[in-house]
């Protein structure tokens, strides 16, 4: 997952449409902070962090379940399709 943190990935978080829905975003997010964020979440037992890829292996978004409560089998799911040309396709 860390290998998928690219400049293109970082650009998703500079999109005003994305920033409108992700409250924790800072306009000072840089690649190092994004890598730290991904590293933190991929190593936590209450988080499932998945990449969304095209058939050609292009990273276009993410799905994150957090927090996962194993006792109640409940989690909050977030979906981010960062690549604008892939949004709204169902």
Residue pairs with C-beta under 8 A, 6 or more apart in sequence:
1 38
1 42
1 49
1 51
2 35
2 38
2 39
2 42
4 51
4 59
5 31
5 34
5 35
5 38
6 59
7 31
8 59
9 34
9 59
9 82
10 29
10 30
10 31
10 34
11 82
12 18
12 61
12 80
12 82
12 83
13 19
13 22
13 25
13 29
13 34
13 82
14 27
14 29
15 82
15 84
17 84
18 25
18 80
18 82
19 25
19 27
22 80
26 33
38 49
41 47
41 49
41 64
41 66
42 49
44 66
45 68
46 66
46 67
46 68
46 69
47 64
47 65
47 66
47 67
47 68
48 64
48 65
48 66
48 68
48 75
49 62
49 63
49 64
49 66
50 62
50 63
50 64
51 59
51 61
51 62
52 59
52 60
52 61
52 62
52 63
52 79
52 81
53 59
53 60
54 60
54 86
58 83
60 81
60 82
60 83
60 86
61 79
61 80
61 81
61 82
61 83
61 86
62 78
62 79
62 80
62 82
63 77
63 78
63 79
63 80
64 77
64 78
64 80
65 75
65 76
65 77
65 78
66 75
66 76
66 78
67 75
67 76
68 74
68 75
69 75
81 87
